Amino acid sequence: MSILILAEHDNASIKGATLNTVAAAKEIGGDITVLVAGEGCSAAADSAAKIDGVSKVLVADNAAYGHQLAENVSLLIAELGKDYGYILAPATTTGKNTLPRAAALLDVAQISEIISVESADTFKRPIYAGNVIATVQTSDAIKVITVRATAFDAVAAEGGSATVEAVASAHDAGNSSYVREEVAKSDRPELTAAGIVVSGGRGMQNGDNFAMLYSLADKLGAAVGASRAAVDAGFVPNDMQVGQTGKIVAPGLYIAVGISGAIQHLAGMKDSKVIVAINKDEDAPIFQVADYGLVADLFDAVPELDSSL
C-alpha cells in the first residue's frame, strides 16, 4: 500500500517529528511519499528527499500554503490522498489541526496519536490520559492517522534519494487568513526535541523563581518546561506546557521540580527514559513514575544541584 506523509517543516528544513512519522510508515509497509506544502520550500523538499525510506517527495510550492493554513492544506491532502491507502502526519499542533479536516473531506475516520502499528489495519493509541491503551482496527479504504512522535525512533535524515515532483494544485479555502505569528526565541533546545528537559510546577510559587531552572537547564543543555498548573497560574507562557493538553516529550532525562504529578502532566512525559523528581511531599504522585526521587525543598535542592555542576 502507498503512504502519504504530511511533512512538518518551516519552508527551509524538515522538523524532527517527520522522521518519527516516517518510522511509523515503514512499520506499516509500502511506498512512502512525503508532501511538502509551503511557499519557497524547495530547501525543505530537498531535505525530505534525503530521508531514509522515502521514495517520492511531492512539492506544493504556492502562496496559498505559505503559512500552512489547515483550511488550505487539508483541501490539497484530500485531493492527493485519494490515490493513497494511508495518510499520516505527526501529532503536532499542525498535524492535529490539518488532518481531521482532510479526513472529513475524504469521509473517513481519523485514528489519533498512534503509538504502535499492530498490522496494516490495526493500531494502538493512548486514551484516558494514557492510563488505557486502546487497540483500534479500521476498515476505511483510506486510513488517516496522526503519529505520536515520541513512540517511534526517528529514521535517518540522510541516506535517501527520493524523486521530487512538483504539484500544481493551489487551494485557497477563503475562510481563514494569516495575520501574524509571535515566535518565542530561545538559545535552549526545542522542548519536544530536547534530550534533557527540566520542568517546574506550582511548587515554584511564581514566575521569577523559574530563573533557577533556566540556570540549571543552561548548564545541562536542557529545555525548560512546566506543568499546566504553573502555566494556568501565569508563571510561564503556554508554549512551555508539558502534558496531555500541552506538549508530549520523551527525553533521555526529565527533571520534574515542584510538580505533584497530576494525570494530565504524566500523560505528556511518562515515556521519558529517566525521570527525576524533586518534591517536598513524599506522597506526591510524581514519585510513582520517577526513577529517582528526592524528598526535599526545591529552593534548597535546585541551587545545590546547580552549584555542583
Backbone torsions as a table, in degrees:
resi	resn	phi	psi	omega
1	MET	NA	149.0	-179.7
2	SER	-93.4	146.3	-174.3
3	ILE	-126.5	131.7	175.6
4	LEU	-110.3	126.7	-179.8
5	ILE	-115.0	127.3	173.7
6	LEU	-80.7	117.2	-177.1
7	ALA	-74.9	141.5	171.6
8	GLU	-94.4	119.9	-174.9
9	HIS	-155.0	171.8	178.9
10	ASP	-120.8	26.3	-177.0
11	ASN	75.4	-15.5	179.7
12	ALA	-113.0	-31.1	-177.5
13	SER	-149.4	162.4	179.5
14	ILE	-91.0	133.3	178.7
15	LYS	-76.1	152.1	-176.1
16	GLY	-58.3	-32.6	-177.6
17	ALA	-60.3	-26.4	178.1
18	THR	-65.9	-35.7	179.6
19	LEU	-65.6	-36.8	176.9
20	ASN	-68.4	-36.6	179.6
21	THR	-68.1	-37.1	175.4
22	VAL	-62.9	-37.3	177.7
23	ALA	-61.0	-41.3	177.1
24	ALA	-64.5	-40.9	179.8
25	ALA	-63.3	-37.4	179.2
26	LYS	-65.1	-31.9	177.0
27	GLU	-70.5	-32.3	175.8
28	ILE	-68.4	-43.7	179.0
29	GLY	94.5	144.7	179.8
30	GLY	123.3	174.2	178.6
31	ASP	-71.5	133.5	-175.7
32	ILE	-109.4	123.9	175.6
33	THR	-114.7	134.7	178.2
34	VAL	-108.3	130.0	177.7
35	LEU	-100.1	121.0	175.5
36	VAL	-109.8	105.7	-179.9
37	ALA	-110.0	120.5	-178.1
38	GLY	-174.1	-160.2	177.0
39	GLU	-133.7	126.4	-174.2
40	GLY	63.2	42.5	-170.5
41	CYS	-106.7	22.5	-178.0
42	SER	-61.6	-35.5	179.3
43	ALA	-65.3	-40.3	177.2
44	ALA	-65.1	-39.3	178.8
45	ALA	-63.8	-41.7	178.1
46	ASP	-62.6	-38.7	177.9
47	SER	-66.0	-40.1	179.8
48	ALA	-63.2	-36.1	-178.7
49	ALA	-66.3	-20.3	-178.6
50	LYS	-90.2	-7.0	-177.5
51	ILE	-67.5	133.0	-179.9
52	ASP	-61.6	128.4	176.3
53	GLY	96.9	-10.0	-179.0
54	VAL	-88.9	129.6	-178.0
55	SER	-99.5	-25.3	-179.5
56	LYS	-149.4	147.6	174.8
57	VAL	-122.9	125.2	175.3
58	LEU	-99.9	129.2	-177.7
59	VAL	-115.4	114.6	174.7
60	ALA	-105.9	92.0	-176.1
61	ASP	-100.9	100.5	-175.5
62	ASN	-155.5	150.0	179.9
63	ALA	-58.5	-27.6	179.9
64	ALA	-63.4	-24.1	-178.4
65	TYR	-108.2	8.6	-174.5
66	GLY	-55.4	-38.7	-179.8
67	HIS	-111.3	15.0	174.6
68	GLN	51.4	45.3	176.2
69	LEU	-61.9	130.3	-175.3
70	ALA	-59.2	-36.0	-178.3
71	GLU	-62.7	-35.6	-179.1
72	ASN	-83.1	-46.1	-176.7
73	VAL	-65.5	-36.1	-179.7
74	SER	-63.0	-34.8	176.5
75	LEU	-64.6	-39.1	177.5
76	LEU	-65.2	-44.8	179.8
77	ILE	-63.0	-41.2	179.7
78	ALA	-62.5	-35.5	178.4
79	GLU	-70.0	-49.9	-176.4
80	LEU	-75.3	-33.2	-172.2
81	GLY	-66.0	-17.0	-179.9
82	LYS	-63.6	-19.8	-178.9
83	ASP	-94.9	6.5	-176.4
84	TYR	-123.8	154.8	177.5
85	GLY	-87.6	-23.6	-178.5
86	TYR	-137.0	141.8	171.8
87	ILE	-126.7	120.0	-175.9
88	LEU	-121.1	153.4	172.3
89	ALA	-154.0	152.5	174.6
90	PRO	-63.5	147.0	178.9
91	ALA	-83.0	58.5	176.7
92	THR	-99.9	-178.6	176.9
93	THR	-56.6	-42.5	-179.9
94	THR	-66.7	-48.8	-178.9
95	GLY	-62.6	-41.6	179.8
96	LYS	-68.1	-25.4	-179.8
97	ASN	-82.4	-35.6	-171.6
98	THR	-92.2	-47.2	-170.5
99	LEU	-65.3	-38.3	176.9
100	PRO	-59.2	-34.8	178.5
101	ARG	-66.5	-41.9	178.9
102	ALA	-65.4	-40.1	178.9
103	ALA	-61.3	-41.9	179.4
104	ALA	-64.5	-40.0	179.3
105	LEU	-65.9	-31.1	179.0
106	LEU	-88.6	-4.5	179.7
107	ASP	60.1	44.2	174.9
108	VAL	-131.2	164.2	177.7
109	ALA	-82.3	154.7	172.9
110	GLN	-104.0	142.3	171.2
111	ILE	-105.6	119.1	-170.8
112	SER	-98.6	137.3	169.9
113	GLU	52.6	55.8	177.2
114	ILE	-67.0	147.4	178.1
115	ILE	-116.9	-8.0	174.7
116	SER	-160.5	155.2	177.1
117	VAL	-108.1	114.5	-179.1
118	GLU	-88.3	-39.1	177.0
119	SER	-161.1	-173.3	-176.3
120	ALA	-63.8	-23.3	-178.8
121	ASP	-124.9	8.3	-175.0
122	THR	-130.0	132.3	-174.7
123	PHE	-139.9	160.7	175.5
124	LYS	-113.2	141.3	179.2
125	ARG	-146.1	147.3	179.5
126	PRO	-79.2	143.6	172.3
127	ILE	-134.1	170.1	-177.9
128	TYR	50.9	53.2	178.6
129	ALA	55.9	32.5	176.2
130	GLY	85.7	1.3	179.7
131	ASN	-77.1	-19.3	177.9
132	VAL	-131.7	137.7	175.3
133	ILE	-106.2	116.6	-178.5
134	ALA	-93.4	137.5	172.8
135	THR	-98.9	118.3	-172.8
136	VAL	-115.2	127.7	176.2
137	GLN	-115.1	137.5	-177.5
138	THR	-127.2	143.8	176.5
139	SER	-109.2	6.4	179.3
140	ASP	-60.3	140.8	179.2
141	ALA	-64.6	-36.2	175.4
142	ILE	-115.4	121.5	-176.5
143	LYS	-100.0	114.1	-178.3
144	VAL	-100.5	121.6	-168.3
145	ILE	-139.2	134.3	166.8
146	THR	-101.2	147.4	-172.3
147	VAL	-116.2	126.6	173.6
148	ARG	-75.2	109.3	-171.2
149	ALA	-59.8	-34.2	-176.2
150	THR	-68.7	-12.1	-177.1
151	ALA	-90.1	-9.3	-177.7
152	PHE	-128.0	135.1	176.9
153	ASP	-72.0	131.8	-176.8
154	ALA	-62.7	143.1	173.1
155	VAL	-78.6	170.1	179.8
156	ALA	-69.6	137.8	179.2
157	ALA	-78.0	-13.3	-179.7
158	GLU	-123.9	159.0	175.9
159	GLY	114.9	-18.9	179.6
160	GLY	-87.9	165.5	178.3
161	SER	-147.7	60.3	-177.2
162	ALA	-74.0	152.8	174.0
163	THR	-77.6	148.9	-179.8
164	VAL	-114.4	127.1	-176.3
165	GLU	-129.1	132.6	-179.5
166	ALA	-80.7	143.5	176.7
167	VAL	-113.9	124.2	-174.7
168	ALA	-85.0	-18.7	-174.9
169	SER	-59.5	132.2	177.2
170	ALA	-129.7	113.8	-177.5
171	HIS	-111.4	127.0	174.0
172	ASP	-125.7	105.7	-176.3
173	ALA	-64.9	-27.0	177.1
174	GLY	76.9	5.0	-178.9
175	ASN	-111.2	9.2	174.6
176	SER	-152.4	157.1	179.3
177	SER	-146.9	152.1	178.3
178	TYR	-80.2	128.0	178.7
179	VAL	-104.3	-61.1	178.0
180	ARG	-168.3	168.0	172.9
181	GLU	-134.9	144.5	177.4
182	GLU	-117.1	106.2	-174.5
183	VAL	-98.1	125.1	176.2
184	ALA	-78.9	119.9	-178.7
185	LYS	-100.9	137.6	-178.8
186	SER	-149.9	146.7	176.2
187	ASP	-79.7	-10.9	179.1
188	ARG	-80.3	161.3	179.7
189	PRO	-62.3	157.4	174.9
190	GLU	-65.8	138.4	-172.5
191	LEU	-55.6	-46.8	-175.2
192	THR	-76.4	-11.0	-177.7
193	ALA	-113.3	-3.8	-174.9
194	ALA	-71.6	145.3	176.4
195	GLY	-80.2	-22.9	177.5
196	ILE	-132.5	135.2	177.8
197	VAL	-129.5	131.3	174.3
198	VAL	-112.4	121.4	-177.3
199	SER	-122.2	145.5	178.2
200	GLY	-117.9	152.2	-179.4
201	GLY	-121.0	-159.1	-178.8
202	ARG	-60.4	-26.2	179.7
203	GLY	-63.5	-14.0	177.6
204	MET	-69.9	-18.0	173.8
205	GLN	76.9	-38.6	176.7
206	ASN	-161.1	169.8	-177.0
207	GLY	-66.5	-32.7	-179.1
208	ASP	-61.8	-32.7	-178.4
209	ASN	-71.3	-13.6	176.3
210	PHE	-66.4	-14.4	178.6
211	ALA	-57.1	-34.3	179.9
212	MET	-69.6	-30.1	176.7
213	LEU	-74.4	-36.2	177.1
214	TYR	-62.1	-41.2	179.7
215	SER	-64.2	-44.2	179.3
216	LEU	-64.2	-43.5	-178.9
217	ALA	-63.3	-39.6	-179.9
218	ASP	-62.6	-35.8	179.0
219	LYS	-73.4	-29.2	-178.6
220	LEU	-92.6	-8.4	-174.0
221	GLY	67.6	38.2	-172.8
222	ALA	-107.6	163.2	170.8
223	ALA	-91.8	159.1	179.9
224	VAL	-114.9	129.2	178.2
225	GLY	-122.5	-174.5	-178.7
226	ALA	-156.4	158.6	174.9
227	SER	-81.7	166.4	178.8
228	ARG	-63.2	-35.1	-179.6
229	ALA	-60.8	-41.0	179.8
230	ALA	-68.0	-37.7	178.9
231	VAL	-69.2	-46.0	-179.5
232	ASP	-62.7	-29.7	179.0
233	ALA	-79.1	-6.0	178.1
234	GLY	84.0	13.7	-179.5
235	PHE	-66.8	-41.7	-174.6
236	VAL	-141.8	165.6	-179.4
237	PRO	-68.5	159.9	-177.9
238	ASN	-61.5	-31.0	-175.8
239	ASP	-70.9	-3.2	176.9
240	MET	-95.2	-3.2	-173.5
241	GLN	-71.8	130.5	173.9
242	VAL	-109.9	130.0	179.8
243	GLY	153.4	-175.5	-177.1
244	GLN	-58.1	-39.1	178.7
245	THR	-101.2	12.3	176.9
246	GLY	-121.0	-133.0	-178.9
247	LYS	-101.5	142.5	177.7
248	ILE	-95.0	123.1	-178.0
249	VAL	-126.9	153.2	176.3
250	ALA	-148.1	61.9	-178.1
251	PRO	-73.3	172.2	175.8
252	GLY	-68.3	-31.5	179.4
253	LEU	-138.2	126.6	177.4
254	TYR	-122.3	120.5	-179.5
255	ILE	-109.0	113.9	-178.3
256	ALA	-102.0	116.1	-175.5
257	VAL	-113.6	118.7	178.3
258	GLY	65.6	29.1	179.9
259	ILE	-110.9	125.1	-176.6
260	SER	-71.9	-34.6	178.9
261	GLY	103.7	41.9	176.5
262	ALA	-63.0	152.4	-178.0
263	ILE	-54.1	-39.2	-178.4
264	GLN	-58.3	-39.6	-179.5
265	HIS	-77.0	-43.4	-178.5
266	LEU	-58.4	-33.8	-179.8
267	ALA	-60.9	-23.3	-177.0
268	GLY	-97.4	-6.4	-175.4
269	MET	-143.0	-2.2	-172.1
270	LYS	-71.3	-9.2	175.6
271	ASP	-86.9	3.7	177.2
272	SER	-60.2	145.9	-175.7
273	LYS	-65.8	-47.3	178.2
274	VAL	-130.4	128.1	-179.3
275	ILE	-116.2	126.4	177.5
276	VAL	-115.8	129.2	-178.4
277	ALA	-120.4	134.7	174.6
278	ILE	-121.6	115.8	-177.5
279	ASN	-157.5	140.1	-178.5
280	LYS	-80.9	-10.3	177.9
281	ASP	-94.9	108.4	-176.1
282	GLU	-67.9	-14.9	178.8
283	ASP	-97.3	7.8	-179.4
284	ALA	-61.8	134.7	-178.5
285	PRO	-58.0	-23.6	-179.1
286	ILE	-59.1	-29.0	-178.7
287	PHE	-70.4	-17.3	179.0
288	GLN	-73.1	-23.2	178.9
289	VAL	-108.9	-9.1	-175.9
290	ALA	-75.1	140.9	172.4
291	ASP	-80.2	-33.3	177.2
292	TYR	-134.2	131.1	-179.8
293	GLY	-127.1	137.7	177.1
294	LEU	-122.6	113.9	177.2
295	VAL	-87.0	101.7	-175.8
296	ALA	-163.7	162.5	174.2
297	ASP	-73.1	122.0	-176.4
298	LEU	-60.5	-27.7	-179.0
299	PHE	-73.7	-12.1	171.4
300	ASP	-99.1	-43.1	-172.2
301	ALA	-71.5	-43.6	-175.4
302	VAL	-67.3	-47.1	176.7
303	PRO	-60.8	-35.5	178.6
304	GLU	-66.5	-42.6	177.4
305	LEU	-63.7	-42.5	-179.6
306	ASP	-61.2	-44.5	-177.9
307	SER	-69.4	-19.8	-179.0
308	SER	-84.9	-13.4	-177.5
309	LEU	-88.3	NA	NA
